[in-house]
Each structure stands twice: as C-alpha cells, then as structure tokens.
Amino acid sequence: MTDNQSFKVGGREEMYRIVAEHTSDTIVVVDSEEVVRYVSPSIRSQSGYSVEEYEGMDAFAIIVQEDRERVRQSLIQAVQTQTPVDIGYQVQHADGRILDAETKVMPVLHGDGTVNYVVAVVRDVTARKQAERLLENILDNVNAAVWSTDKDFSHYNFFSESVEKISGLPREEIVRSPIRLHDHIHPDDNALLMGEVKEKLDRGLTVRQEFRWIHHPGEPRWGQLIIHPHLDNEGAVERLDGIMLDITDKKRAEIALEESEQRYKSLFEHNLDGVFSIVLEGLYFAHANNAFEQITGIRRETMTNQCFIGMIFDEDHGSVYETLFEVMKEGAPRGVECRLADMTGGERIVSITFVPIILSGQLNGIHGIIKDITKRKQGERELIRSEERSNFLQSSLNRLSEDLAGVMKVSELEDRLIDEVRAVLRVSDVSIVEAEDRTSFVSESSGGELDAHTLRVRIGEKPQPVWLAIGLDRPLPEPEKKWLDTAVRYVTILYDNLYRTEDLMKRMEEMMTGSETPRWMLRLLFKLSEKERASLSSDLHDSVLQDLIIWYRKLESLRSSKSFDAGTGSELAEIEEGLLDAIHQIRITCNELRPPFLLKMGLVESLKSLFAYSRMFANYEIEFQADEMAGPLDEDQILGVYRIVQELLNNATKHSRALKVTMSLANEGGDIAFRYSDDGVGVRLSQLEGSFQHMGIAGIEKRVQSLEGKVDFRSAPGKGFHVTIRFPKHTTER
C-alpha cells in the first residue's frame, strides 16, 4: 500500500475518520522510509503545519535538531522489537516556538509479521512541562525537595530533581535505593527518624522534624522534614507525602544569635571601656559595667533613678544633649567629648559614643561607651602649643629635601645647607670645615656633649672628614636638635655620592679623550645594555603578553559558548586573529631581546636556532659551518658573537639584496674565528664614514674590541660584503 486508501477498513472507515479528526492528540502514520503517509487534522493546532504540508514530509523535520537522532533510534527500536515505545522530545512550531511533546510509537504488523508502518500518537505536554520546570525552579530557589513514598519507605513514587542539591546524592540513586539517603543523616537523628518519627507516621500523624547531614565534613548542615500521611477510606496509611527543606542558613543564624548574646554579655561585663545603658524617659541609668564605675566614680548600686546628665560638667550639657537628640532622631551612633562633673581629683575628660537600641524597628533605649581621654587631651594641648614651630621646621625639611634633589655639585650642596641652617636656627656663624683631627669635634650623632658655643657635625669625606660648624649663643631646644639631625642626614646621604660621582666623571672624561675606549668600559656598557634587554623582555613576557593571552582565551571561550550573527561572529574572529598576531609578535620581540636558553644551549646551537628562524622570513639562503669548540666560551663571548650575527643578518635583510649568506665559526690556534660573506650589492667602504653608525658597523667594532679581538671589513660595489672577526678564547682583563 502506497497511499491513504490503504487505511480504509470496510464500513468502519467513517468511525475511524471521526475519531482521528476530532481527537486532541495528533495521529501520524510513518512508512519504512521515515516519510509521513497520514496525519490527523489536529496537526495544525499542535504544530502550526497543515495536513497537506506535513504529509509526504520527513517525519523528523519538525523535531528540534538536538532530539532528532534520539527519536529516530526509538523508532528503529519499536520496529525491530515490534513493541510500543514512549518518547519525549521537543518540536519547533511553524511560528518558531519550541513545544514539548510525548509520543507513543506503535508498529503496525502485517500478516507476514513484517512492519511497514508505525503509528505515532502525539500529545502536546508543553503546559505540563512548563509547570514542572516552574516547580523545580521554585524548589531550587527555596532549597526544598518534594517527594512521595509508600508507607514503609521501600520505594519513592516521586522525588523532585532539587533533592540532589540538598542531599548531595543523585536523584536516580535515591529513587533506586531509598536507604542511601539515610547514610547521609547523622546517626542520632537517623535513629530518631526510624523510631519515634516512624511511629507517629504509622499512627497517621503529621510530623515536622529537624536533622543533621554528615556528608559535608567540617561543615555542619541541617535539614527539616515535613511529612503528611495520606490515609485510605478505612483510615489506614496509604502513602507518605513530604517536603525536605535545607534550613542550614536558619540554624546558623540561630547559633550565631546565641553566640552573639553570649559575647555581648561577656563584652559588657569585661570590657575595659565603660559601658552603660539609659532609658529614653528621663535619661535614667539602666545598667553599667565595672569599668564604668572605675572611670566615673559612680557606684552601680547608687545609680537607680539617677539621671545620666547629672554626671556631666555643666558647661558641656548642651553638646551632650545635642548629640543624644541626633542619635534619637537619626537612629545612628554619634560621639561626643565632654568633662565629668566630679573634679575633686582634677579635670577628667571623657569621650562617649552613644549607640541606639532598636527593637522591632523602634528606638527602645541608648547604649553608651565611655573612655577616659584626660591624658590624651592634655597631650594634645601640649602638642598644639608647639605646633607652629614644628610646622615651620617640617616645612623647612620638605623644602630642603626638594632642593637637594636638584643639587648636582658638592659646592652647591654645601651652600644650600649653610643657607638653611642660618635661616632656621637664626645664627650667622655657619661654615664648612675640613679637618683630619676628629677628636676635637663632637658630633650629635655620636651622642657626645654639645659645646654651648660651638657645634660641629660630620657631613662627609673629601677624602678628609668634612664638618658643619655652627656658632651658637644658646643651647638648641630638642625640636631644633632633631631638625638639624634630619637635615644633616639628608645631606650626608648625598655628599659622598656627589663627591665620588664628580671624581668618577673627571676620570672618565680623561679616559674618553684617549684614542681608544677601554675594554672594561665597553664590557660594562654592553652588560648594562644586556641587562636592560633582559628586563624589558621579562616585563613584556610577564605583563603585556600574559594579559593578551588571558584576553584571547576569554574571547575564544565567548565565541565557543555563545552564538552570534554572521557579521559579529566575523568581527570577533578577526579580533581573535589580531590577538594571536600580537601574541606572536611579542614572543618574537622577547626572543630577540633575550634569546631563551642562549647560555644553556651554547653559541653554536643558539646560532643554528637563530638561522632556522631567520630562514622562514629571509629572501636569501643561509649556510653555516661550525667547528667543535675546544672549550666553553664565557658569557660575554657568547652574547657578543650572537649580537654581531643578529646585526649582520639585519644588514643583509635591509641593505645587501643578497641571494646567499655564508657564515662559519672555527678554532684557529688560540683564537676563535668568525667569518661572514654575502653575494649582495656590496658597498664602497671609503664612503661609509657617515653611514657606519646607521648600519651598526660601529657597534660591531665596539663589540669585537670589548672581546679583545680584531675585525676586518671587506666590500666593494657588486662584490658583496665580507667580515672576518678574531678574538682570543680566554681574555685576560675581566
């Protein structure tokens, strides 16, 4: 049979048609080619497709892509086993909505036992599924699980998915083996559930019971069971319905509240500060601790019906009243400083912090915390009296330190110190003295007695000791002594360094006027250069490069986890490629600044690695030969040759237009010989004077000179460029 006429069954055809066309479920007949041969009219109300559109269509076309293969396998299973199969899946409505469906697939057997068709009865369960998802969301948000079991807990008829979050056990495992849930309950609580609680349930009583979980070691967690027995017509327990709640937060709050109350009692009684409470009406004392009695002198047994304001000095009543009213009005803590009325033992100054007592949203009273600050306030007054002089001295030190930052000569430093000492100490006899006999001077930093008329403090060496000499007509007060000591310390830090720097600069100027720069100076300069290269490489690798990699991975994760329209996706892919290029370029730069494993691999292997990388980008051939080194080269030699080769390759790429570059490294007696040759355009060496610096040839000469070697350049127009370098295997000056 190949068309709908094959489904007519005698005089019952009209009955079948009525049933098929008026049922809310959709009936679909699918042939062995998975093509729809018949569909009932309810297909339109379910999926939005008409009968004409769906008949002849692939039966799986309207099923969402994620579910198609699973449904197809279920259909194959029904045909192979010749038994009905129940399937749940999602369908895409003609208007784009996603619907939930449940289908019973039944194979149609012919007389020969074969299956050519299957009948599928499709039911729209979208509303039910949405309700189930809503229930699961509600249960998940309130940390609760709903369940139903037989009266003996032998098996669960239902357990919501949220049980896994609460119990830590997979739902399937609990349903399959109910006893597993009891393994995670504290033994004492489990015994109660299995005994007293079970007995109440057997009598048909509703039960509320808290219990402790034990599957979180070191982290106490609590749950609560609310179980309602369902009785049959005869009053016997038929099943048990219940809800399981996670009440961990509630229990923790209760425990924290209890602990807080205990801590409060302990803090109140044993606090070193005075703590008291007053009622709002009349501001009478209600409670106070022992420290309050010691601070105020008011005995606690005499406080009953005593007004708080009575212990405050009369002139301070206004500020205290104002602070109290602010606390009452705003419901926030406020502090005030005041004096106590009882001054028989002298003035007593206290600070009081008022804290509102809020109960059920209403102000119920006020706590007070009182501290004796008499000594602190007296000290503050003393500090205030000397503040103007201290500010002047500090301003002087700030000005002096800023000026010293611009001082470049010892003579300038001495003049600046003399001017500041004269201005601050108001003295006229100030000078700088150079003297070898230190025993005749007393330095403040040495702790000796200061002459009432002359003060000398050592500030440096030139190379003789250098002293600051001050003529005094009065002893210096302590603040001015400290000022002078600090000022001298500033100067001392700079003095010797400036003197040595001036001396070093003179010596270097004398050396540089010679015909040849000293090799030790060249090596120093190259070492500083390599240090800066290594520092820059490390900074790029550890900061910029790592940040780029992190952002690249975030972008890659975003693109793989979310869907974007074609234009946005293309732009994101382009940005991702740009990040990869930037990461690659920074890695190249880091390698060029500080080649990895250069010293560990040795010169020959490092050069081979450099040539292998250069060949990928060069438009010329590179040929390299190297002898086995008779002994290891030192760090300066390895770095020197490596940097020379980098510069020669750079020149070959930019200027030579060569097709082939040849290099060799050989042992020749007690020397190391390096040779470079290319077949490029060459250059007239006599015309290079102004270009040597630009082309890096002067740098190569300096490198070779620092290695105690010699270099020979040979070139002519059309004859290529040739370099020969020789340096001893072991230098003598380090």
LUMMIGU-303161 format. One record per residue (C-alpha): chain; residue in one letter; y, z, x. Coordinates in steps of 0.1 Angstrom, whole numbers. Each point is the difference from the previous one (the first is absolute). Example, Ala and Ser with C-alpha at 12.3 -4.5 7.8 and 13.67 -1.06 7.14 Angstrom:
BEGIN
PT  kette  rest      Y      Z      X
PT      A     a    -45     78    123
PT      A     s     34     -7     14
***
This chain:
BEGIN
PT  kette  rest      Y      Z      X
PT      A     m      0      0      0
PT      A     t     34    -10     14
PT      A     d     25      7    -28
PT      A     n      9     25    -26
PT      A     q    -24    -16    -26
PT      A     s    -29     16     19
PT      A     f     11     34    -13
PT      A     k     -4     -7    -37
PT      A     v    -28     19    -16
PT      A     g    -10    -13    -35
PT      A     g     17     14    -30
PT      A     r     12     30     19
PT      A     e     25    -21     19
PT      A     e     28     10    -23
PT      A     m     -8     37      4
PT      A     y      1     -2     37
PT      A     r     33    -19     -1
PT      A     i     16     27    -22
PT      A     v    -12     27     24
PT      A     a     11    -18     31
PT      A     e     34    -10    -13
PT      A     h      9     34    -15
PT      A     t    -12     25     26
PT      A     s     27     16     22
PT      A     d    -23     -4     31
PT      A     t     -2    -35     16
PT      A     i    -33    -17      2
PT      A     v     -5    -24     29
PT      A     v    -30    -23      7
PT      A     v     -3    -11     36
PT      A     d    -25    -26     12
PT      A     s    -19      0     33
PT      A     e     29    -18     17
PT      A     e     22     30     -8
PT      A     v     20    -22    -24
PT      A     v     12     13    -34
PT      A     r    -18    -18    -29
PT      A     y     12     21    -28
PT      A     v     27     27     -6
PT      A     s      9     18    -32
PT      A     p     36     -3    -13
PT      A     s      9     36     10
PT      A     i      4    -14     36
PT      A     r     36     -8     -9
PT      A     s      9     36    -10
PT      A     q    -18     14     31
PT      A     s     11    -24     28
PT      A     g     26    -23    -15
PT      A     y    -22    -31      5
PT      A     s    -10    -22    -29
PT      A     v    -36     -9     -8
PT      A     e      7    -36     11
PT      A     e     15     12     33
PT      A     y    -29     24      9
PT      A     e    -30    -21    -11
PT      A     g    -11    -22     29
PT      A     m     18     22     25
PT      A     d    -16     19     29
PT      A     a    -11     33    -16
PT      A     f     16     20     29
PT      A     a     33    -18      1
PT      A     i     20     27    -19
PT      A     i    -16     29     19
PT      A     v     22     15     27
PT      A     q     -9    -12     35
PT      A     e    -12     34     12
PT      A     d    -26      4    -27
PT      A     r    -14    -36     -3
PT      A     e    -28      2     26
PT      A     r    -12     34    -14
PT      A     v     -1    -14    -35
PT      A     r    -18    -32     11
PT      A     q    -26     21     18
PT      A     s     -5     21    -32
PT      A     l     -5    -33    -20
PT      A     i    -26    -11     25
PT      A     q    -17     33     -2
PT      A     a     -3     -3    -38
PT      A     v    -15    -35      2
PT      A     q    -25     10     28
PT      A     t    -11     32    -17
PT      A     q      3    -14    -35
PT      A     t     16     34    -11
PT      A     p     34      8    -13
PT      A     v     27     12     24
PT      A     d     32     20     -7
PT      A     i     30    -10     21
PT      A     g     36     13      3
PT      A     y     28    -22     15
PT      A     q     36    -12     -3
PT      A     v     12    -32    -17
PT      A     q     33    -18      6
PT      A     h     17     -7    -34
PT      A     a     16    -34     -5
PT      A     d     34     16      2
PT      A     g     -9     16     34
PT      A     r     -9     35    -12
PT      A     i    -31     17     14
PT      A     l    -24     13    -26
PT      A     d    -31     22      3
PT      A     a    -32    -13    -16
PT      A     e    -36     12     -5
PT      A     t    -28    -25     -6
PT      A     k    -36      1     -9
PT      A     v    -18    -31     14
PT      A     m    -33     -9    -17
PT      A     p    -22    -29     11
PT      A     v    -13    -25    -27
PT      A     l    -37     -6      5
PT      A     h    -16    -33    -11
PT      A     g    -36     -5    -10
PT      A     d    -11     -8     36
PT      A     g     16     33     12
PT      A     t     29    -16     18
PT      A     v     36      9     -3
PT      A     n     25    -28     -4
PT      A     y     28     20    -17
PT      A     v     14     35      0
PT      A     v     20     16    -28
PT      A     a     28     23     10
PT      A     v     17     23    -24
PT      A     v     34      9     14
PT      A     r     20     30    -12
PT      A     d     37      7      9
PT      A     v      0     36     14
PT      A     t     35     -1     15
PT      A     a     14     28    -22
PT      A     r    -29     22      8
PT      A     k      2     -6     37
PT      A     q     37      7      0
PT      A     a     -6     32    -18
PT      A     e    -27      9     26
PT      A     r     24     -8     29
PT      A     l     27     20    -17
PT      A     l    -23     30     -4
PT      A     e    -11     -3     37
PT      A     n     37     -1     11
PT      A     i      8     30    -21
PT      A     l    -30     20     13
PT      A     d      8    -11     36
PT      A     n     37     11     -4
PT      A     v     -9     34    -14
PT      A     n    -29      5     24
PT      A     a    -26      3    -28
PT      A     a    -34    -15     -8
PT      A     v    -16     -3    -35
PT      A     w    -37      2     -4
PT      A     s    -28      3    -25
PT      A     t    -36     12      5
PT      A     d    -30     12    -18
PT      A     k     -3     38     -7
PT      A     d    -22      5     31
PT      A     f     22    -19     25
PT      A     s    -30    -22      7
PT      A     h     20    -32     -1
PT      A     y     36    -11     -6
PT      A     n      8    -23    -29
PT      A     f     34     -7     13
PT      A     f     21     10     31
PT      A     s     35    -15      6
PT      A     e      7    -17     34
PT      A     s     25     28      9
PT      A     v    -28     24      7
PT      A     e     -4    -16     35
PT      A     k     36     10      9
PT      A     i     -5     36    -12
PT      A     s    -36      7     12
PT      A     g     -2    -22     31
PT      A     l    -33    -15    -12
PT      A     p     -6    -36    -12
PT      A     r     -1     -1    -38
PT      A     e    -33    -20      1
PT      A     e    -16     28     20
PT      A     i     10     27    -24
PT      A     v    -12    -20    -30
PT      A     r    -33     -7     17
PT      A     s     -5     35     12
PT      A     p     21     26    -19
PT      A     i    -12     29     23
PT      A     r     19    -15     29
PT      A     l     33     12    -15
PT      A     h    -11     36      1
PT      A     d     -7     -4     38
PT      A     h     38     -2      5
PT      A     i      9     31    -20
PT      A     h      2     35     16
PT      A     p    -34     18     -3
PT      A     d     16     30    -18
PT      A     d     18    -22    -25
PT      A     n    -31    -23     -5
PT      A     a    -21     31     -8
PT      A     l     26      9    -27
PT      A     l     -1    -35    -14
PT      A     m    -38     -2     -1
PT      A     g     -2     35    -15
PT      A     e     27     16    -22
PT      A     v     18    -33     -7
PT      A     k    -32    -18     -9
PT      A     e    -10     28    -23
PT      A     k     33     -3    -19
PT      A     l     -4    -37     -4
PT      A     d    -35      4    -13
PT      A     r     15     22    -27
PT      A     g     25    -28     -9
PT      A     l     30     17     15
PT      A     t     29    -19     16
PT      A     v      4     10     37
PT      A     r     29      0     25
PT      A     q    -11      8     35
PT      A     e     17     -3     34
PT      A     f    -21     -6     31
PT      A     r      4     -8     37
PT      A     w    -10    -32     19
PT      A     i    -16      3     34
PT      A     h      0    -36     11
PT      A     h     34      3     18
PT      A     p     -7     24     30
PT      A     g     30     21      8
PT      A     e     19    -13    -30
PT      A     p     -6     22    -31
PT      A     r      0    -21    -32
PT      A     w     -4     10    -36
PT      A     g    -12    -16    -32
PT      A     q     -2      9    -37
PT      A     l    -26     -9    -26
PT      A     i      8     -2    -37
PT      A     i    -32     -6    -19
PT      A     h     -5     -4    -37
PT      A     p    -35      0    -15
PT      A     h     -6    -27    -27
PT      A     l    -22     13    -28
PT      A     d    -24    -19    -22
PT      A     n     -3      4    -38
PT      A     e    -22     30      5
PT      A     g     24     18     23
PT      A     a    -21     -7     32
PT      A     v     17    -12     32
PT      A     e     -4    -37      1
PT      A     r     21     -9     30
PT      A     l     28     14     22
PT      A     d     34    -16      4
PT      A     g     23     11     27
PT      A     i     30     -5     23
PT      A     m      2      9     37
PT      A     l     34      8     13
PT      A     d     13      3     36
PT      A     i     20     32      0
PT      A     t      4      4     37
PT      A     d     38     -3      0
PT      A     k      2     25    -28
PT      A     k    -22     25     18
PT      A     r     19     -5     33
PT      A     a     33      7    -19
PT      A     e    -15     32    -15
PT      A     i    -12     12     34
PT      A     a     33    -10     17
PT      A     l     19     20    -27
PT      A     e    -21     30      5
PT      A     e      4     -2     38
PT      A     s     37     -5     -5
PT      A     e      3     31    -20
PT      A     q    -19     20     26
PT      A     r     22    -15     28
PT      A     y     31      8    -20
PT      A     k    -10     36     -4
PT      A     s     -7      2     37
PT      A     l     32    -17     10
PT      A     f     20     22    -24
PT      A     e    -13     33     13
PT      A     h     -3     -9     37
PT      A     n     29    -24      5
PT      A     l     23     10     29
PT      A     d     30    -12    -21
PT      A     g     11     21    -30
PT      A     v    -13    -14    -33
PT      A     f     12     12    -34
PT      A     s      1    -11    -37
PT      A     i     28      5    -25
PT      A     v      0     -5    -38
PT      A     l     27    -23    -16
PT      A     e     14     26    -24
PT      A     g     22     24     20
PT      A     l    -14    -13     34
PT      A     y    -21     31      3
PT      A     f    -26      4     28
PT      A     a    -36     -6    -12
PT      A     h    -20      0     33
PT      A     a      5      3     38
PT      A     n    -21      1     31
PT      A     n      0     25     29
PT      A     a     22    -23     22
PT      A     f     27      0    -27
PT      A     e      1     38      2
PT      A     q      4     -1     38
PT      A     i     27    -26      0
PT      A     t     22     14    -28
PT      A     g     -8     37      2
PT      A     i     -7      1    -38
PT      A     r    -32     19     -8
PT      A     r    -22    -19    -24
PT      A     e     -7     30    -22
PT      A     t     37      3     -7
PT      A     m      5    -37     -9
PT      A     t     -9      3    -37
PT      A     n     30     -9    -22
PT      A     q     21     -7     31
PT      A     c     22    -31      0
PT      A     f     -5    -24     29
PT      A     i     38     -6      3
PT      A     g      6     36      8
PT      A     m    -15     -4     35
PT      A     i     25    -28      9
PT      A     f     33      7     18
PT      A     d     29     -2    -26
PT      A     e     18    -29     17
PT      A     d    -32    -22     -1
PT      A     h     -8      5    -37
PT      A     g     17    -33     -9
PT      A     s    -21    -22     23
PT      A     v    -32     17    -10
PT      A     y      7     -3    -37
PT      A     e      9    -37      4
PT      A     t    -33     -6     19
PT      A     l    -20     18    -27
PT      A     f     16    -21    -28
PT      A     e     -8    -32     19
PT      A     v    -36     10      2
PT      A     m     -1      8    -37
PT      A     k     17    -32    -10
PT      A     e    -17    -25     23
PT      A     g    -34     17      3
PT      A     a      0     -6     38
PT      A     p      0     24     30
PT      A     r     33      9     15
PT      A     g     10     22     30
PT      A     v     30     22      8
PT      A     e     11     22     28
PT      A     c     17     34     -8
PT      A     r      5     36     11
PT      A     l    -18     31    -13
PT      A     a     20     27    -17
PT      A     d    -15     28     20
PT      A     m     17     -1     34
PT      A     t     -6     35     12
PT      A     g    -19    -14     30
PT      A     g     25    -27      6
PT      A     e      5    -35    -14
PT      A     r    -32    -16    -13
PT      A     i     -1    -38     -8
PT      A     v    -29    -15    -19
PT      A     s    -10    -35    -12
PT      A     i    -15     -1    -35
PT      A     t    -19    -30    -14
PT      A     f     -3      0    -38
PT      A     v    -30    -18    -15
PT      A     p     -3     -6    -37
PT      A     i    -32     13    -18
PT      A     i    -10    -28    -25
PT      A     l    -26      8    -27
PT      A     s     -9    -26    -27
PT      A     g     30    -20     10
PT      A     q     24     30     -6
PT      A     l     19     21     26
PT      A     n    -17     34     -1
PT      A     g     15     18     30
PT      A     i     11     -3     36
PT      A     h    -17      7     33
PT      A     g     20      9     30
PT      A     i     -7     -2     37
PT      A     i     23     21     22
PT      A     k      3     -1     38
PT      A     d     21     22     23
PT      A     i     22    -24     20
PT      A     t     25     25     13
PT      A     k     -8     -6     37
PT      A     r      0    -38     -5
PT      A     k     34      0    -17
PT      A     q     15     22     26
PT      A     g    -13    -23     27
PT      A     e     14    -30    -19
PT      A     r     34     16      0
PT      A     e     -2      5     37
PT      A     l     -9    -36      5
PT      A     i     29    -11    -22
PT      A     r     24     19     22
PT      A     s    -11    -20     31
PT      A     e     -6    -33    -18
PT      A     e     33    -16     10
PT      A     r     -6      6     37
PT      A     s    -37    -11     -3
PT      A     n     10    -32    -18
PT      A     f     25     -8     27
PT      A     l    -26      6     28
PT      A     q    -26    -21    -19
PT      A     s     25    -28     -6
PT      A     s      8      0     37
PT      A     l    -37     -2      9
PT      A     n     -5    -29    -24
PT      A     r     30    -18     15
PT      A     l    -12      6     35
PT      A     s    -35    -12     -7
PT      A     e     13    -32    -16
PT      A     d     24     -7     29
PT      A     l    -28      6     26
PT      A     a    -20    -28    -16
PT      A     g     26    -24     13
PT      A     v      4     14     35
PT      A     m    -14    -23     27
PT      A     k     12     16     32
PT      A     v     -2     34     16
PT      A     s     37      2      5
PT      A     e      6     -7    -37
PT      A     l    -25     27     -9
PT      A     e     18     26     22
PT      A     d     35     -9    -14
PT      A     r    -13      2    -36
PT      A     l    -15     35      6
PT      A     i     31     13     16
PT      A     d     22    -12    -29
PT      A     e    -22     16    -26
PT      A     v     -3     34     18
PT      A     r     38      2      3
PT      A     a      5     -8    -37
PT      A     v    -26     23    -14
PT      A     l      2     30     23
PT      A     r     38     -3      3
PT      A     v     -1      3     39
PT      A     s     18    -21     26
PT      A     d    -20      7     31
PT      A     v    -30    -23     -4
PT      A     s    -16    -21     28
PT      A     i    -32    -16     13
PT      A     v    -12     15     33
PT      A     e    -27    -12     24
PT      A     a    -15     29     21
PT      A     e    -33      6     18
PT      A     d      2     38      0
PT      A     r    -14      9    -34
PT      A     t      0     37      6
PT      A     s     38      2     -3
PT      A     f     -1    -13    -36
PT      A     v    -13     17    -32
PT      A     s    -14    -24    -27
PT      A     e     -1     11    -36
PT      A     s    -34    -16     -4
PT      A     s    -13     22     29
PT      A     g      7     31    -20
PT      A     g     23     15     27
PT      A     e     32     21     -5
PT      A     l     31    -22     -6
PT      A     d     31      5     21
PT      A     a     29     11    -23
PT      A     h     23    -25     18
PT      A     t    -22    -29     11
PT      A     l    -30    -16    -16
PT      A     r    -21    -27     17
PT      A     v    -28    -18    -17
PT      A     r    -23    -26     16
PT      A     i      0    -34    -16
PT      A     g    -19    -22     24
PT      A     e     -6    -13     36
PT      A     k     17    -27     20
PT      A     p    -22      7     21
PT      A     q     18     33      6
PT      A     p      1     24    -29
PT      A     v     29     -8    -23
PT      A     w     18     29    -19
PT      A     l     25      3    -28
PT      A     a     26     26     11
PT      A     i     21     17    -27
PT      A     g     28     25      7
PT      A     l      1     27    -28
PT      A     d     25     26     -8
PT      A     r    -23     16    -26
PT      A     p    -37      5     -7
PT      A     l    -15    -27    -22
PT      A     p    -12     11    -35
PT      A     e    -36     -7     -9
PT      A     p      6    -32    -22
PT      A     e     21    -15     29
PT      A     k    -27      8     25
PT      A     k    -26    -18    -22
PT      A     w     24    -29     -4
PT      A     l      4     -3     37
PT      A     d    -37      3      6
PT      A     t     -7    -28    -25
PT      A     a     27    -23     14
PT      A     v    -13      5     35
PT      A     r    -35     -8    -12
PT      A     y     12    -33    -14
PT      A     v     17     -9     33
PT      A     t    -30     11     21
PT      A     i    -24    -23    -19
PT      A     l     22    -30      9
PT      A     y     14     10     34
PT      A     d    -30     -6     23
PT      A     n    -11    -31    -19
PT      A     l     34    -16      3
PT      A     y      2      9     37
PT      A     r    -35    -15      7
PT      A     t      8    -30    -21
PT      A     e     31     -7     19
PT      A     d    -18      3     33
PT      A     l    -29    -22    -12
PT      A     m     24    -27    -13
PT      A     k     17      0     34
PT      A     r    -33     -4     18
PT      A     m    -12    -28    -24
PT      A     e     33    -19      5
PT      A     e     -6      1     37
PT      A     m    -35    -13     -4
PT      A     m     10    -27    -24
PT      A     t     26    -13     24
PT      A     g    -28     -9     24
PT      A     s    -16    -35      0
PT      A     e    -33     11    -16
PT      A     t     -7     25    -28
PT      A     p    -24     28     11
PT      A     r    -36     -5    -12
PT      A     w     -1     36    -13
PT      A     m     30     -7    -22
PT      A     l    -16    -32    -13
PT      A     r    -32     19     -8
PT      A     l     20     27    -18
PT      A     l     18    -26    -21
PT      A     f    -32    -18     -9
PT      A     k    -17     33     -8
PT      A     l     29      9    -23
PT      A     s     -3    -35    -16
PT      A     e    -37      4     -6
PT      A     k      5     35    -14
PT      A     e     26    -14    -25
PT      A     r    -24    -29     -9
PT      A     a    -28     25     -6
PT      A     s     23     23    -21
PT      A     l     12    -30    -21
PT      A     s    -36    -12     -5
PT      A     s    -11     34    -11
PT      A     d     29      4    -24
PT      A     l     -7    -34    -16
PT      A     h    -37      7     -3
PT      A     d      2     35    -13
PT      A     s     29     -5    -25
PT      A     v      9    -35    -10
PT      A     l    -35    -15      3
PT      A     q    -17     29    -19
PT      A     d     26     -2    -28
PT      A     l     -6    -37     -4
PT      A     i    -37      5     -1
PT      A     i      3     27    -27
PT      A     w     23    -23    -21
PT      A     y    -24    -29      5
PT      A     r    -29     20    -12
PT      A     k     19     13    -30
PT      A     l     10    -36     -9
PT      A     e    -36    -12      5
PT      A     s    -13     29    -23
PT      A     l     26     -8    -26
PT      A     r    -10    -37     -1
PT      A     s    -37      8     -3
PT      A     s      4     26    -27
PT      A     k     25    -16    -23
PT      A     s      5    -34    -16
PT      A     f     32    -20      5
PT      A     d     13    -32    -14
PT      A     a     -4    -31     22
PT      A     g     36      1     14
PT      A     t      0     37      8
PT      A     g    -35     -2     15
PT      A     s     11    -28     23
PT      A     e     31     18     11
PT      A     l    -20     32      7
PT      A     a    -26    -21     20
PT      A     e     29    -15     20
PT      A     i     14     35      7
PT      A     e    -35     12     11
PT      A     e     -3    -30     24
PT      A     g     35      8     14
PT      A     l    -10     36      6
PT      A     l    -31    -11     18
PT      A     d     21    -23     22
PT      A     a     24     28      8
PT      A     i    -29     24      8
PT      A     h    -15    -27     23
PT      A     q     33     -7     17
PT      A     i      7     38      7
PT      A     r    -35      3     15
PT      A     i      7    -29     23
PT      A     t     33     16     10
PT      A     c    -17     33      7
PT      A     n    -26    -17     21
PT      A     e     26    -19     20
PT      A     l     21     32      5
PT      A     r    -30     21     11
PT      A     p    -33    -20      4
PT      A     p    -28     21    -13
PT      A     f    -27     11     25
PT      A     l     20    -17     29
PT      A     l     -7     27     25
PT      A     k    -35      7    -13
PT      A     m    -12    -36      0
PT      A     g     16     -9     33
PT      A     l     22    -29     10
PT      A     v    -25    -28     -1
PT      A     e    -14      8    -34
PT      A     s     34      6    -14
PT      A     l     13    -33     12
PT      A     k    -30    -18    -15
PT      A     s      8     17    -33
PT      A     l     36    -11      3
PT      A     f    -10    -36      7
PT      A     a    -24     -1    -29
PT      A     y     27     11    -24
PT      A     s     26    -24     16
PT      A     r    -23    -30     -4
PT      A     m      2      4    -38
PT      A     f     37     -8      0
PT      A     a      7    -19     32
PT      A     n      3    -38      1
PT      A     y    -15     -1     35
PT      A     e    -34      8     16
PT      A     i     -4     32     20
PT      A     e    -24      2     30
PT      A     f     -6     33     18
PT      A     q    -21     11     29
PT      A     a     -3     34     15
PT      A     d    -19     16     29
PT      A     e    -18     33     -3
PT      A     m     26     26     11
PT      A     a    -11     18     31
PT      A     g     15     32    -13
PT      A     p     18     13    -31
PT      A     l     37     -8     -3
PT      A     d     24     27     -9
PT      A     e     20      3    -32
PT      A     d     32    -16     15
PT      A     q    -19    -30     13
PT      A     i    -19     -6    -32
PT      A     l     31      2    -21
PT      A     g     21    -20     24
PT      A     v    -24    -30      2
PT      A     y     -6      1    -38
PT      A     r     38     -1     -7
PT      A     i      5    -28     25
PT      A     v    -27    -21    -17
PT      A     q     15      7    -34
PT      A     e     34    -13     13
PT      A     l    -16    -31     15
PT      A     l    -18     -8    -32
PT      A     n     33      5    -19
PT      A     n     17    -25     24
PT      A     a    -28    -25     -4
PT      A     t      2      2    -38
PT      A     k     38     -3     -1
PT      A     h      9    -23     29
PT      A     s    -28    -17     18
PT      A     r    -14    -24    -26
PT      A     a    -32      3     21
PT      A     l    -35    -13    -12
PT      A     k    -19     23     24
PT      A     v      7     34     16
PT      A     t    -22     12     29
PT      A     m     -1     36     12
PT      A     s    -21     19     26
PT      A     l     -4     35     13
PT      A     a    -17      4     34
PT      A     n     -7     25     29
PT      A     e     15    -13     32
PT      A     g     -5     24     28
PT      A     g     20     32     -7
PT      A     d     20    -18    -27
PT      A     i     -3    -10    -36
PT      A     a     11    -36     -6
PT      A     f     11    -14    -34
PT      A     r      7    -36     -5
PT      A     y     15    -19    -30
PT      A     s      3    -37     -4
PT      A     d      9    -23    -29
PT      A     d      4    -38     -4
PT      A     g     33      3    -20
PT      A     v     34    -16      5
PT      A     g      9     22     29
PT      A     v     35     10     11
PT      A     r     23     -4     30
PT      A     l     -1     35     15
PT      A     s     34     -4     17
PT      A     q     17     -5    -33
PT      A     l    -16     31    -16
PT      A     e     24     27     13
PT      A     g     17      6    -33
PT      A     s    -33     -4    -20
PT      A     f    -22     23     20
PT      A     q     10     30    -20
PT      A     h     -4    -18    -33
PT      A     m    -35    -13      9
PT      A     g    -13     33     12
PT      A     i     -6    -12     36
PT      A     a     23     27     14
PT      A     g    -21     26    -19
PT      A     i    -32    -14     16
PT      A     e     16      3     34
PT      A     k     10     37     -7
PT      A     r    -36      7    -12
PT      A     v    -15    -14     31
PT      A     q     25     18     22
PT      A     s    -10     33    -17
PT      A     l    -36     -7     10
PT      A     e     10     -6     36
PT      A     g    -10    -36     -4
PT      A     k     15    -35      5
PT      A     v      4    -28    -24
PT      A     d      4    -37      6
PT      A     f     14    -25    -27
PT      A     r     -6    -37      4
PT      A     s     12    -26    -24
PT      A     a     17    -34     -4
PT      A     p      8    -23    -29
PT      A     g    -33    -15    -13
PT      A     k    -21     21     25
PT      A     g     -8     30    -22
PT      A     f      7     37      8
PT      A     h    -20     19     27
PT      A     v      1     37      9
PT      A     t    -18     19     28
PT      A     i      0     38      1
PT      A     r    -14     23     26
PT      A     f      0     38      1
PT      A     p    -20     25     20
PT      A     k    -30     17    -17
PT      A     h     13     34      8
PT      A     t     37      6      2
PT      A     t     14     26     25
PT      A     e     30     14    -19
PT      A     r     -6     19    -33
***
